[in-house]
Amino acid sequence: MPTDYIERRWASRDGLSLFAREYPAASGESLLPVICLHGLTRNSKDFEDIAPIIAGLGRRLIAADVRGRGQSDRDPKPSNYQPKIYARDVVDMMSALGIPKAVFIGTSMGGIITMMLMGIRPKAVAAAILNDVGPKIAPEGVARILGYAGQSVDIRDWDQAVNYIRQTNAVIFPHYGDDDWRRFTERTFRQGISGPELDYDPAIKGPISKPPSRLALWLTGLLFRRLARSRPTLLIRGGMSDLISPEIAQSMQSIAPRMQRVDVPGVGHAPMLNEPEAVDAIRKFLRTVP
């Protein structure tokens, strides 16, 4: 399987330099590409396991660093850290990379961005995989995420970073061993001047700290219906997720009966998409998409 990627950059409309990893298709490019969008405090490194698998299926894969994360610029205007701006950045990325239409894989916030695209550029979305996210999310899961997102941490070396990540995420990945935690830590932190530092702008938390308005909830529901009723859609749910409960997942299926669903056992929010159940579901789903 291919493991190398190409570094891509493009400019946002407000002048930021944004970054993505591109994994070329293994056997030439004849199928629609796949665009991967990460969660709130995450980055493109989260897809480094599933990316070569998908590229091996003959699909070009783009994993973006949303503004404020990874190798993309931090935004001097924190109010821009919101899905409608992120979705606009994705549209500009697709234009820069010559991608008129793609299959989207969106983890958590990345799934919200995918839904937003159905409002501003629906023709760009051929199909979608929503990783542990939906138009409604459980408040207890949101509270847990807001409890650590954007918080200042005193980390002086990589062992401390691993311990911090283990303590913060043990409820999500109870089966992880030492090597798993080390890899997860390396995807979460980057080497700073005085030690490891979280690989995102702490200001990303600001715009989501307030509960969404009724209008925002209505709009998200509308865009989910537009997506899941008109495009092939797969919901991957962590079996122990505190963001997408079984009841929420069932309600999503009631709204969109053709939406496929797979639960990944023993994992909370959100699956890393390297779990066998997730990999198998993604492979099967992509076989049904041009």
C-alpha positions as CSV (number, residue, x, y, z in Angstrom):
1,M,0.0,0.0,0.0
2,P,1.2,3.5,-0.7
3,T,2.3,5.4,2.4
4,D,3.8,8.6,0.9
5,Y,1.9,11.8,0.5
6,I,2.3,15.1,-1.2
7,E,2.1,18.3,0.7
8,R,-0.5,20.7,-0.8
9,R,-1.1,24.3,0.1
10,W,-3.7,26.9,-1.0
11,A,-4.8,30.4,0.0
12,S,-8.0,31.1,1.8
13,R,-10.1,34.1,0.7
14,D,-8.9,36.0,3.7
15,G,-5.2,35.3,3.1
16,L,-4.4,32.3,5.2
17,S,-2.1,29.5,4.0
18,L,-3.9,26.2,4.4
19,F,-2.5,22.7,4.2
20,A,-3.5,19.3,3.1
21,R,-2.0,15.9,2.6
22,E,-2.6,14.3,-0.8
23,Y,-2.3,10.5,-1.2
24,P,-2.3,9.6,-4.9
25,A,-4.4,6.8,-6.1
26,A,-2.4,3.6,-6.3
27,S,-3.5,2.6,-9.9
28,G,-4.1,5.8,-11.6
29,E,-7.2,8.0,-11.0
30,S,-10.5,6.9,-12.5
31,L,-12.7,7.0,-9.4
32,L,-14.0,10.0,-7.5
33,P,-11.4,11.3,-5.0
34,V,-12.0,11.2,-1.2
35,I,-11.7,14.3,1.0
36,C,-11.2,13.7,4.7
37,L,-12.1,16.3,7.3
38,H,-11.1,15.9,11.0
39,G,-12.6,16.8,14.3
40,L,-12.5,19.9,16.4
41,T,-9.0,19.6,18.0
42,R,-7.6,17.1,15.4
43,N,-5.7,17.4,12.1
44,S,-4.9,15.5,8.9
45,K,-2.6,13.0,10.7
46,D,-5.7,11.3,12.0
47,F,-6.2,9.8,8.6
48,E,-2.7,8.4,8.1
49,D,-3.9,4.8,8.6
50,I,-7.0,4.8,6.5
51,A,-5.5,7.0,3.7
52,P,-3.2,4.4,2.1
53,I,-6.0,1.8,2.3
54,I,-8.3,4.1,0.3
55,A,-5.6,5.1,-2.1
56,G,-5.0,1.4,-2.6
57,L,-8.5,1.2,-3.8
58,G,-7.7,3.5,-6.7
59,R,-8.9,6.8,-5.2
60,R,-7.0,10.0,-4.7
61,L,-7.3,11.1,-1.1
62,I,-7.0,14.6,0.3
63,A,-6.8,15.0,4.1
64,A,-7.0,18.7,5.1
65,D,-5.8,20.6,8.1
66,V,-8.7,22.9,8.8
67,R,-7.6,26.5,9.6
68,G,-6.2,26.8,13.0
69,R,-4.9,23.2,13.1
70,G,-1.9,21.3,12.0
71,Q,0.2,22.9,9.3
72,S,-2.5,25.4,8.4
73,D,-2.3,29.0,9.6
74,R,-3.8,30.2,12.8
75,D,-6.6,32.7,12.2
76,P,-6.0,36.1,13.8
77,K,-9.8,36.5,13.9
78,P,-11.1,33.7,16.2
79,S,-14.7,34.3,15.2
80,N,-13.8,32.7,11.9
81,Y,-13.5,29.3,13.6
82,Q,-16.9,28.1,12.5
83,P,-18.2,25.5,10.1
84,K,-19.5,27.9,7.4
85,I,-16.0,29.3,7.1
86,Y,-14.4,25.9,7.1
87,A,-16.8,24.7,4.4
88,R,-15.9,27.7,2.3
89,D,-12.2,26.8,2.7
90,V,-13.0,23.3,1.5
91,V,-14.6,24.7,-1.6
92,D,-11.6,26.8,-2.3
93,M,-9.3,23.8,-1.7
94,M,-11.3,21.7,-4.2
95,S,-11.0,24.5,-6.8
96,A,-7.2,24.8,-6.2
97,L,-6.7,21.1,-6.5
98,G,-9.0,20.6,-9.5
99,I,-11.6,18.5,-7.7
100,P,-15.2,19.3,-8.8
101,K,-16.8,16.4,-6.9
102,A,-15.7,14.0,-4.1
103,V,-16.7,11.5,-1.5
104,F,-16.3,13.0,1.9
105,I,-15.3,11.4,5.2
106,G,-16.0,13.7,8.1
107,T,-15.1,13.0,11.7
108,S,-17.2,14.9,14.2
109,M,-16.7,18.6,13.2
110,G,-15.7,17.3,9.8
111,G,-19.1,15.7,9.3
112,I,-20.7,19.1,10.2
113,I,-18.6,20.7,7.5
114,T,-19.7,18.1,5.1
115,M,-23.3,18.9,5.9
116,M,-22.6,22.6,5.4
117,L,-21.3,21.9,1.9
118,M,-24.8,20.7,1.0
119,G,-25.9,24.3,1.6
120,I,-23.2,26.1,-0.3
121,R,-21.9,23.6,-2.9
122,P,-24.1,20.5,-3.1
123,K,-22.8,19.4,-6.4
124,A,-19.4,18.9,-4.8
125,V,-20.7,16.1,-2.6
126,A,-21.1,12.7,-4.2
127,A,-21.4,10.6,-1.0
128,A,-20.5,10.9,2.6
129,I,-19.2,8.9,5.5
130,L,-20.1,10.6,8.8
131,N,-17.8,9.5,11.6
132,D,-19.7,9.7,14.9
133,V,-21.6,12.8,14.2
134,G,-25.1,13.9,13.2
135,P,-27.6,16.8,13.1
136,K,-28.1,16.2,16.9
137,I,-25.4,15.4,19.4
138,A,-25.6,14.5,23.1
139,P,-24.9,17.3,25.5
140,E,-22.8,15.1,27.8
141,G,-20.4,14.5,24.9
142,V,-20.2,18.1,24.1
143,A,-19.5,19.0,27.7
144,R,-16.6,16.4,27.8
145,I,-15.0,17.9,24.7
146,L,-15.3,21.4,25.9
147,G,-13.7,20.3,29.2
148,Y,-10.4,19.9,27.5
149,A,-10.5,21.7,24.2
150,G,-8.5,24.9,24.2
151,Q,-7.3,24.4,27.8
152,S,-3.7,25.4,28.6
153,V,-1.6,22.4,29.5
154,D,1.9,22.4,31.1
155,I,3.7,19.7,29.0
156,R,7.5,19.6,29.2
157,D,8.4,16.4,27.4
158,W,6.8,13.7,25.3
159,D,6.3,11.3,28.2
160,Q,4.2,13.9,29.9
161,A,2.3,14.4,26.7
162,V,1.5,10.7,26.4
163,N,0.3,10.7,30.0
164,Y,-1.9,13.7,29.4
165,I,-3.4,12.1,26.3
166,R,-4.0,8.8,28.1
167,Q,-5.8,10.4,30.9
168,T,-7.9,12.6,28.7
169,N,-8.9,9.9,26.3
170,A,-8.9,6.6,28.3
171,V,-12.7,6.6,28.2
172,I,-12.7,6.7,24.4
173,F,-10.1,4.0,23.8
174,P,-10.1,1.6,26.8
175,H,-8.2,-1.1,24.9
176,Y,-5.2,1.1,23.9
177,G,-1.7,0.0,24.8
178,D,1.5,2.0,25.2
179,D,2.2,2.1,21.4
180,D,-1.3,3.2,20.6
181,W,-1.1,6.1,23.1
182,R,2.3,7.1,21.7
183,R,0.9,7.3,18.2
184,F,-2.2,9.2,19.3
185,T,0.0,11.6,21.1
186,E,2.1,12.2,18.1
187,R,-1.0,13.1,16.1
188,T,-2.2,15.5,18.8
189,F,1.0,17.4,19.7
190,R,3.8,18.9,17.7
191,Q,7.4,19.7,18.8
192,G,7.6,23.3,20.0
193,I,10.5,25.4,21.1
194,S,10.4,24.3,24.7
195,G,8.7,20.9,24.3
196,P,5.5,19.3,22.8
197,E,2.6,21.7,22.2
198,L,-1.0,21.0,21.2
199,D,-1.2,21.1,17.4
200,Y,-4.1,23.6,17.2
201,D,-5.0,27.1,18.1
202,P,-6.6,27.2,21.6
203,A,-8.9,29.9,20.2
204,I,-10.9,27.4,18.2
205,K,-13.0,26.7,21.3
206,G,-14.5,30.2,21.5
207,P,-17.2,30.1,18.8
208,I,-18.5,26.8,20.0
209,S,-18.6,27.5,23.7
210,K,-22.1,28.9,23.5
211,P,-25.1,26.6,22.8
212,P,-26.2,26.6,19.1
213,S,-29.3,28.7,18.3
214,R,-32.6,27.2,17.3
215,L,-32.0,28.4,13.8
216,A,-28.5,26.7,13.7
217,L,-30.1,23.4,14.9
218,W,-32.8,23.7,12.3
219,L,-30.3,24.4,9.5
220,T,-28.1,21.4,10.5
221,G,-31.1,19.1,10.5
222,L,-32.2,20.4,7.1
223,L,-28.7,19.9,5.6
224,F,-28.5,16.4,7.1
225,R,-31.8,15.5,5.5
226,R,-30.6,16.9,2.2
227,L,-27.4,14.9,2.4
228,A,-28.6,11.6,3.7
229,R,-31.7,11.4,1.5
230,S,-30.1,12.3,-1.7
231,R,-26.5,11.0,-1.4
232,P,-25.1,7.6,-0.4
233,T,-24.4,8.0,3.3
234,L,-22.7,5.9,5.9
235,L,-22.8,6.5,9.6
236,I,-19.9,5.1,11.6
237,R,-20.6,5.2,15.3
238,G,-18.4,4.5,18.2
239,G,-20.1,1.7,20.2
240,M,-19.5,3.7,23.4
241,S,-19.9,7.1,21.9
242,D,-21.1,9.9,24.3
243,L,-21.9,12.1,21.3
244,I,-24.0,9.9,19.2
245,S,-26.2,7.6,21.4
246,P,-28.0,4.6,19.9
247,E,-31.2,6.6,20.1
248,I,-29.7,9.5,18.1
249,A,-28.3,7.1,15.5
250,Q,-31.7,5.4,15.2
251,S,-33.4,8.8,14.8
252,M,-31.0,9.6,12.0
253,Q,-31.9,6.3,10.3
254,S,-35.6,7.1,10.7
255,I,-35.0,10.4,8.9
256,A,-32.9,8.8,6.2
257,P,-33.9,5.1,5.9
258,R,-31.3,4.5,3.1
259,M,-28.4,5.6,5.3
260,Q,-26.1,2.8,6.2
261,R,-24.7,2.4,9.7
262,V,-22.0,0.4,11.4
263,D,-21.1,0.5,15.1
264,V,-17.5,0.1,16.1
265,P,-17.5,-1.9,19.4
266,G,-15.3,-0.8,22.4
267,V,-14.7,2.7,21.1
268,G,-16.1,6.0,22.2
269,H,-16.1,9.3,20.3
270,A,-14.7,9.0,17.8
271,P,-13.4,5.9,16.0
272,M,-10.0,6.4,14.4
273,L,-11.2,4.6,11.3
274,N,-8.3,2.0,11.6
275,E,-10.6,-0.4,13.5
276,P,-11.4,-3.5,11.5
277,E,-15.1,-2.9,11.5
278,A,-14.6,0.7,10.3
279,V,-12.1,-0.3,7.6
280,D,-14.4,-3.1,6.3
281,A,-17.4,-0.7,6.2
282,I,-15.5,2.0,4.4
283,R,-14.2,-0.5,1.8
284,K,-17.7,-1.9,1.2
285,F,-19.3,1.6,1.0
286,L,-16.7,2.9,-1.5
287,R,-17.4,0.0,-3.8
288,T,-20.9,1.4,-4.3
289,V,-19.7,4.9,-5.2
290,P,-18.4,5.8,-8.7
